[in-house]
Structures are given as C-alpha cells and as structure tokens.
Amino acid sequence: MKRSTKELMGYTLQAKDGTKGTVKDFIFDEESWIIRYLKTDLGFVSK
C-alpha cells in the first residue's frame, strides 16, 4: 500500500507500555527512494 509522507507525518509511535512519540521526518535511500529511517520526537505527546 502506498501512502504519502505528508499523511505519515505526526503518526504516533506505539510500544507495549504506551505511546512513545511522533514521526517528524524521513531519511530516504538516494538510489531507490525507499524510506530507510524515521526521524522521531520522543518528547511529550499531547492527547
């Protein structure tokens, strides 16, 4: 399934013990344009 990176910005990161942060940016592979890493903010998450 294809999704826009704009759509994924701000998604929450979930762990077994609750919400841990949000997606802030992406790092792409320069040759294949596949997302390799997510930049996240692990600070306060508002509900």
C-alpha positions in Angstrom: 0.0 0.0 0.0 1.4 3.4 -1.0 1.0 6.4 1.3 2.1 10.0 1.1 4.8 11.1 3.5 2.6 14.1 4.4 0.0 11.6 5.6 2.5 9.8 7.8 3.9 13.0 9.5 2.7 13.1 13.0 1.8 9.4 13.3 2.3 8.2 16.9 4.8 5.5 17.8 3.4 2.8 20.0 5.2 0.4 22.3 4.0 -2.3 24.7 3.9 0.3 27.5 2.1 3.1 25.6 2.7 5.9 23.2 6.4 6.9 22.8 6.5 9.8 20.3 5.6 11.0 16.8 7.1 10.8 13.3 8.8 14.1 12.4 10.8 13.4 9.2 12.1 10.7 6.8 15.5 9.7 5.5 15.5 8.1 2.1 17.9 5.8 0.2 19.2 8.1 -2.6 19.2 5.4 -5.3 15.9 3.6 -4.7 13.9 6.4 -2.9 12.9 3.9 -0.2 12.4 5.2 3.3 15.3 3.9 5.4 14.9 5.7 8.7 12.3 7.7 10.5 13.2 10.8 12.5 11.1 10.9 15.6 10.3 13.2 18.5 10.2 11.2 21.7 9.2 14.1 23.9 5.8 14.9 25.3 2.9 13.6 23.2 -0.4 15.5 23.6 -3.6 13.6 23.6 
